[in-house]
């Protein structure tokens, strides 16, 4: 991706977003827009410079659509004064409005999800979703007793970050390797996961490992709920979507002339394997028509 048309600060924003393998899709969108906001607030920025940055940012993480959708919502208002030589002052309130929408959607998903959690439940989750974490925080605030089983979520080990956050909240958490899903799933009352993109043809994208987890949940008859607000909606199908692949070195695999190392971070999961979706609009069960 060509960054030569961007100034040094804009390039840093893109590089930071590109290198972030820990944040969930919604969290990444918030962090990226906050960085754009900081860039705008430090000095005059031309409309063309902002447009170039947003164009690049929207394509930087193709498996995580909330950032592109948030940028599109900003652009709907940016277009009115695209010819202005300096638009920092006009752009800031628009960015703030979209940031508020992202945060509000997160909170509403958590509120809708809380009704699904029985008392003293053991919850199973894979990877680290900011929307799942928001639910956990809300349950703690409501003095709802629960415990969590979370996978390591290799190779990024996002599960370690989640475990530390749960420990700080005083929530009992058991950390397992991804390979132990089958051993521990039976101990859970229900499964929760986030979503990086809700595709247009009956699939959703999430961290690799989500597909075998959904298959296990279906086989064991365990409820599996996907937390995904409307910023995650995409019209792209699962055969068209770009699945991000990270550096093979992250796996610390052996090297050799006949060894190929693959490190694909995301995978499509068919929605017929899960119980349903929770968005800011409420709870939608499958196999009924998926809601938004």
C-alpha positions as MATLAB code, in Angstrom:
seq = 'XXXXXXXXXXXXXXXXXXXXXXXXXXXXXXXXXXXXXXXXXXXXXXXXXXXXXXXXXXXXXXXXXXXXXXXXXXXXXXXXXXXXXXXXXXXXXXXXXXXXXXXXXXXXXXXXXXXXXXXXXXXXXXXXXXXXXXXXXXXXXXXXXXXXXXXXXXXXXXXXXXXXXXXXXXXXXXXXXXXXXXXXXXXXXXXXXXXXXXXXXXXXXXXXXXXXXXXXXXXXXXXXXXXXXXXXXXXXXXXXXXXXXXXXXXXXXXXXXXXXXXXXXXXXXXXXXXXXXXXXXXXXXXXXXXXX';
ca = [
       0.000    0.000    0.000;
       1.519    3.320   -1.111;
       1.964    5.784    1.770;
       4.133    8.256   -0.135;
       1.304   10.812   -0.469;
       0.854   10.994    3.316;
       2.758   13.265    5.697;
       4.818   11.682    8.477;
       2.068   11.908   11.112;
      -0.534   10.397    8.800;
       1.865    7.562    7.932;
       2.346    6.836   11.644;
      -1.410    6.475   12.054;
      -1.625    3.956    9.209;
       1.405    2.015   10.441;
       0.016    1.853   13.985;
      -3.338    0.557   12.765;
      -1.651   -1.952   10.469;
       0.573   -3.294   13.265;
      -2.219   -3.676   15.853;
      -2.902   -7.417   16.141;
      -4.428   -7.258   19.638;
      -7.415   -4.890   19.403;
     -10.799   -6.143   18.305;
     -12.473   -4.609   15.286;
     -14.611   -2.069   17.162;
     -11.738   -1.094   19.453;
      -9.434   -0.666   16.468;
     -11.937    1.639   14.768;
     -12.200    3.811   17.881;
      -8.412    3.955   18.324;
      -7.844    4.851   14.661;
     -10.403    7.677   14.669;
      -8.958    9.002   17.921;
      -5.530    9.147   16.273;
      -7.014   10.978   13.278;
      -8.669   13.383   15.699;
      -5.345   14.050   17.433;
      -3.681   14.681   14.050;
      -6.385   17.178   13.112;
      -6.177   18.983   16.448;
      -2.407   19.602   16.274;
      -2.531   21.940   13.282;
      -4.249   22.860   10.039;
      -4.997   19.921    7.745;
      -6.204   20.319    4.185;
      -9.263   18.508    2.893;
      -7.088   16.675    0.362;
      -4.682   15.474    3.064;
      -7.544   14.200    5.199;
      -9.139   12.506    2.199;
      -5.877   10.717    1.329;
      -5.431    9.446    4.890;
      -9.012    8.199    5.172;
      -8.777    6.460    1.788;
      -5.699    4.535    2.908;
      -7.050    3.813    6.399;
     -10.282    2.381    5.021;
      -8.279   -0.278    3.167;
      -5.674   -0.988    5.830;
      -7.514   -3.761    7.723;
      -9.808   -5.494    5.203;
     -10.888   -8.253    7.593;
     -12.074   -5.703   10.177;
     -14.802   -3.645    8.530;
     -15.873   -1.284   11.393;
     -13.041    1.112   10.580;
     -14.075    1.383    6.917;
     -17.733    1.763    7.920;
     -16.901    4.466   10.475;
     -14.868    6.334    7.858;
     -17.778    6.104    5.418;
     -20.103    7.633    8.018;
     -17.632   10.505    8.436;
     -17.374   11.002    4.686;
     -21.131   11.459    4.373;
     -20.669   14.847    6.081;
     -17.119   15.634    4.969;
     -18.210   15.975    1.355;
     -19.985   19.279    1.950;
     -16.749   21.231    2.400;
     -14.248   19.078    0.521;
     -12.844   22.126   -1.291;
     -11.899   24.033    1.884;
      -8.126   24.552    2.185;
      -8.133   23.764    5.935;
     -10.896   21.671    7.455;
      -9.590   20.653   10.890;
     -12.168   22.747   12.730;
     -15.083   21.405   10.679;
     -13.909   17.766   10.757;
     -13.439   17.420   14.521;
     -17.137   17.489   15.533;
     -17.963   14.989   12.775;
     -15.290   12.607   14.039;
     -16.573   13.073   17.590;
     -20.119   12.231   16.505;
     -19.016    8.967   14.857;
     -16.839    8.087   17.855;
     -19.897    8.581   20.072;
     -21.869    6.245   17.797;
     -19.180    3.564   18.109;
     -19.074    3.822   21.909;
     -22.868    3.905   22.211;
     -23.217    0.815   19.997;
     -20.721   -1.036   22.194;
     -22.671   -0.180   25.344;
     -26.016   -1.139   23.814;
     -24.676   -4.509   22.653;
     -23.471   -5.186   26.205;
     -26.856   -4.227   27.661;
     -28.737   -6.479   25.231;
     -26.338   -9.379   25.852;
     -26.625   -9.205   29.641;
     -30.137  -10.639   29.522;
     -28.725  -13.861   28.012;
     -26.408  -14.619   30.948;
     -27.808  -16.890   33.688;
     -26.747  -16.494   37.312;
     -23.417  -18.092   38.243;
     -22.722  -18.897   34.593;
     -19.445  -20.153   33.219;
     -18.809  -18.310   29.946;
     -16.445  -19.469   27.207;
     -14.797  -17.003   24.817;
     -12.146  -17.012   22.112;
      -9.827  -14.111   21.261;
     -10.513  -10.684   22.778;
     -13.548   -8.665   21.750;
     -14.119   -5.173   23.119;
     -17.863   -5.863   22.981;
     -17.528   -9.082   24.964;
     -15.311   -7.240   27.454;
     -17.920   -4.465   27.721;
     -20.466   -7.153   28.617;
     -18.148   -8.559   31.283;
     -17.655   -5.086   32.761;
     -21.417   -4.519   32.818;
     -22.038   -7.850   34.556;
     -19.509   -6.900   37.243;
     -21.223   -3.525   37.716;
     -24.536   -5.366   38.122;
     -22.960   -7.689   40.744;
     -23.729  -10.627   38.474;
     -21.689  -13.672   39.511;
     -19.932  -15.460   36.648;
     -16.636  -17.006   35.597;
     -14.850  -17.201   32.249;
     -12.896  -19.769   30.285;
     -10.797  -18.038   27.611;
      -8.478  -19.457   25.014;
      -4.905  -18.335   24.619;
      -5.916  -17.214   21.110;
      -2.551  -17.797   19.502;
      -0.507  -16.566   17.819;
      -1.440  -13.060   19.020;
      -2.321  -14.355   22.499;
      -5.180  -11.877   22.889;
      -6.599  -14.224   25.521;
      -3.745  -13.299   27.850;
      -4.755   -9.646   27.643;
      -8.373  -10.547   28.362;
      -7.343  -12.719   31.319;
      -5.427   -9.831   32.884;
      -8.427   -7.528   32.398;
     -10.775  -10.050   33.991;
      -8.363  -10.571   36.874;
      -8.390   -6.805   37.516;
     -12.208   -6.950   37.555;
     -12.122   -9.743   40.140;
     -13.645  -12.290   37.740;
     -12.401  -15.909   37.998;
     -10.843  -16.851   34.662;
      -9.296  -20.057   33.343;
      -6.852  -19.690   30.442;
      -6.417  -22.647   28.087;
      -4.606  -23.298   24.834;
      -6.712  -23.199   21.687;
      -6.165  -26.959   21.339;
      -7.995  -27.575   24.644;
     -11.341  -26.200   23.415;
     -12.865  -29.678   23.240;
     -11.780  -30.526   26.768;
     -13.212  -27.421   28.415;
     -16.272  -26.526   26.360;
     -18.489  -28.933   28.308;
     -17.769  -26.949   31.484;
     -19.311  -23.797   29.963;
     -22.961  -22.728   30.078;
     -22.664  -20.701   26.894;
     -20.140  -19.351   24.400;
     -19.644  -15.694   23.511;
     -17.441  -14.245   20.808;
     -16.965  -10.988   19.011;
     -17.038  -10.396   15.283;
     -14.666   -8.519   13.008;
     -17.034   -8.420   10.017;
     -20.623   -9.592    9.545;
     -20.688  -10.738    5.925;
     -23.562  -10.437    3.498;
     -24.057  -14.126    2.701;
     -24.629  -15.913    6.007;
     -21.106  -15.858    7.424;
     -19.170  -13.740    9.891;
     -15.427  -13.177   10.254;
     -13.581  -13.609   13.518;
     -10.168  -14.691   14.782;
      -9.050  -18.033   13.401;
     -10.193  -20.767   15.752;
     -13.757  -19.441   15.845;
     -14.919  -21.954   13.209;
     -13.818  -25.079   15.146;
     -15.273  -23.504   18.310;
     -18.633  -23.068   16.569;
     -18.518  -26.668   15.325;
     -17.796  -27.917   18.847;
     -20.589  -25.811   20.320;
     -23.061  -27.168   17.767;
     -21.984  -30.754   18.415;
     -22.256  -30.301   22.212;
     -25.534  -28.375   22.062;
     -24.075  -25.269   23.703;
     -25.578  -21.820   23.056;
     -23.180  -19.655   21.010;
     -23.863  -15.923   20.739;
     -21.991  -13.504   18.477;
     -21.751   -9.886   19.660;
     -21.679   -7.625   16.605;
     -22.995   -4.080   16.209;
     -24.078   -2.587   12.884;
     -20.656   -1.013   12.226;
     -19.571   -4.588   11.417;
     -22.035   -5.097    8.558;
     -20.628   -5.781    5.097;
     -22.236   -6.695    1.793;
     -19.192   -8.780    0.785;
     -19.532  -12.565    0.659;
     -17.223  -15.056    2.354;
     -15.624  -16.062   -0.963;
     -14.801  -12.432   -1.796;
     -13.493  -11.131    1.517;
      -9.778  -10.537    2.035;
      -8.449  -12.575    4.979;
      -5.504  -10.816    6.593;
      -2.320  -12.858    6.864;
       0.381  -11.811    9.308;
       4.105  -12.522    9.237;
       4.961  -16.200    9.474;
       7.796  -15.367   11.889;
       5.185  -14.785   14.589;
       4.647  -18.571   14.764;
       8.336  -19.266   15.514;
       8.116  -22.260   13.213;
      11.154  -24.096   11.848;
      12.589  -22.879    8.591;
      13.790  -24.904    5.651;
      13.698  -25.060    1.872;
      10.566  -27.260    1.915;
       8.708  -25.568    4.813;
       5.846  -23.121    4.184;
       4.472  -21.180    7.152;
       0.975  -19.649    6.998;
      -0.426  -17.237    9.585;
      -3.966  -16.291    8.528;
      -5.562  -14.367   11.401;
      -9.250  -14.480   10.449;
     -11.700  -17.043    9.112;
     -15.348  -17.068    7.980;
     -17.853  -18.907   10.182;
     -21.295  -19.933    8.855;
     -24.038  -18.386   10.970;
     -26.136  -21.570   10.961;
     -23.668  -22.948   13.528;
     -24.426  -20.259   16.133;
     -27.482  -19.426   18.237;
     -27.687  -15.857   17.021;
     -26.351  -12.350   16.917;
     -26.601   -9.527   19.441;
     -26.375   -6.033   17.943;
     -27.268   -2.615   19.332;
     -30.766   -3.307   17.988;
     -31.273   -6.362   20.191;
     -30.988  -10.158   20.180;
     -31.590  -12.053   16.937;
     -31.873  -15.834   17.015;
     -31.120  -18.179   14.132;
     -32.324  -19.944   12.005;
     -34.814  -17.056   11.840;
     -33.885  -14.331    9.374;
     -30.711  -12.673   10.764;
     -31.410   -9.230   12.141;
     -29.206   -6.242   12.436;
];
